[in-house]
């Protein structure tokens, strides 16, 4: 949606027609195509053009980055790695660099429980690096619906200088196929 008004073509639509775009390309390797979530490695590169707001002021500068993502099921274990870098510019760059590693364990056919550790270097010099530890349990209520409750502990939150750490509980849902 448009952050400035309810008319898509007054801001968001004009971005498209003016050639101010977000572009991404993903290179994906699936050694077992019949099991796309079991073993996968991907590299995604992205670029976002500078764009202006309705008043002509620059809303976002040029931003670009690359991300590597991999998970590789070994028996019931699912190790994972996600890492990325960006130029730190623009509204689309949430970090200059980040790394996430973790491991999941399959309980039943598709249900997984696991833990991840993440480090993030935010794009603004005034913000602090943060580390996050997350525990999760993904279970399927049907072949097409997965629910994932998570518990996260964030050490030195980048966007909250008032606290040294914080804890967050979330529930995500995924619809597929």
Secondary structure, 3 states (H helix, E strand, C coil): CCCCCCCHHHCHHHHHHCCCCEEEEEEEECCCHHHCCCEEEEEEEEEECCEECCCCCEEECCEEEEEEEEEEEECCEEEEEEEEEECCCCCCCCCCEEEEEEEEEECCCCCEEEEEEEEEECCCCCCCCEEEEEEEEEEECCCCEEEEEEEEEEECCCCCCCCCEEEEEEEEEEECC
